[in-house]
Amino acid sequence: MAVPPAYMGFVGFVKVANAVVRATSCDIKLSQEVTKPEVVDGAFDRTVYQLGPKIVGGSITYPAVMGDVANNPTAVMANLCILRHGLEARLNKTTVEVKYTTNNASFRYTNCIVNSFNFKVAQSDLITITSEVIAEDREVASLTTPNLVNSRVATWNDAVVELGTEGGIVGGEYIRSFDSTINNNAERYYTLNGKLAPQDIQARKRDVTGSVVLLGRHPILSQDSADNQDRCRNTGFVRYGYQLQKAGCAGTLLIRLPNIVYQIEEIALSTDIFETTVAWHAFPNSNVNQENITVTTA
């Protein structure tokens, strides 16, 4: 009998809509829970089991990469998560391919939606993206390893972060770290269709939230949150992403979120550097162009 070798994960890869993701982690998988109901049957051993629904999905975490414009997974992920269409506001579906090893462990995940898109950057660190994917099914596939050229990872010096308030704009020179999540709160819906797979996957009301850590305390941002009670509505914005003006380079991803409500800052005193943390919420209006989420890529 043949002795199995040790399979190395670096031979694998992830592709979303034909764009290669240089992932640091990917836990997309097919899973199914098996439970053992409590029944009275005259035996002290379990005699019945129950199959749960088939759950297909997971998360992909990867650094933003200054790569080829034709192969920009960050732009693909952002647009798949943000753009909706039709009267039912459905998300566009795509295909995700994951090769784990060379030994019969390559899968194609079909009818996938990007449920959430998280953008995170901190001083002295790289820009990290985490996307949650929900799929309808998984099939075994024969996948060809892509050819990639070396590319630079986007770091904090490439980041663009602007906080628009009623009193002015707070720029990146005040910001130590930034975190933003766009979450579609998608749900799997099951019916009596004779299958353990969902009948449909639909995005629900969207939550757009985030937080920012400031060097010290910013008076304009603090005053803006303190004055929330004096306004009927907020018209501030958050603009974030990364930008590198070089021809042929996927060096731009800029997302603008409208109608921001800033919370009152969190302050704590310690012997370390003095920082404040401000949480925020966006309230886009998809029926008004200037109040919708916009994505700029290049």
C-alpha positions, 0 to 999 in steps of 0.5 A: 500500500502506498505511503501518503506524503505530506502535502504542503498548502503553499501549492494551493490558491484561491480565485474569485471571478478569475481574479487570483487572491494571494490569501493568508488564510481561506476557510471556505468549506462544505460542512454539515452537522450531525446531531443525536436526538434524545429519544427513549428507546430502551437502550443506553447507547445512541440509536438515532442521528440527524443530519443538519443542513449543508453549509457552504462558505467561509472567509478569505483574508488577504493583503491588498496587493499592487498588482495587475489591473486585470487581476485585482481581487480587492476591487472584485470583492468590494464591488460584489459586496456593495453593488445590488441590482433589481427590485429585490436588491440582490447581490451579484453571484460569482464562482470561487475556486480553491485548490488545497493540494495536488491530490484530489483536493480542488473545488469550485464553489458555485453561486457565491455571494460576498456577504461582508467586506472588511478593510483594516489598516494600522500604522506600520502595518499592511492593509488587510482585507477579509471577505466572507463568502456564502455559496450554494454548492461545492463541486470537485474541479480540475484547476490550473495553477495561475502564473503570477508576477511579483507585486508589492503589498499595500501598506499604511503609507498607501492608505487613504482615510478621510473623515468628513464632519459638519465642521471639516475633514479629519485627515490621515495624519491624525489616524493611527488605525482604521477599520470598516465593515460592510455586512449584507447580513445574508441568510440561507433560506430552506424549503421542503425541496427534498434537499439539505441545501438552501433553496435561496440565499438572500441579502437582508438590510445592510450594516455599514460600521467601523471605528478609528483610533486617533492620535490624541483627541480631535476637537472637530470630530469630538464636537461633531458627535457631541452635536448629534442631538442638535441635528435632524440628520448627518451628512458627513462621510468616510472615504477610505482605501489606498491609492498609487498613481502608476500606470498598469498597476492595480493601485487604487481602491477608494470607497466613499460612505455617506451620511455618517453618524460618529459616536462620542469618543472612547477615552482611557488614560494610561502611561502609554501614548494617549489615543481616542477611539471613535466608532461610526455608522453609515446610512447610505441611501441607494435611491439617491446617487450622491448618498449611495456608496461609491467605489473607485478602482484602477 
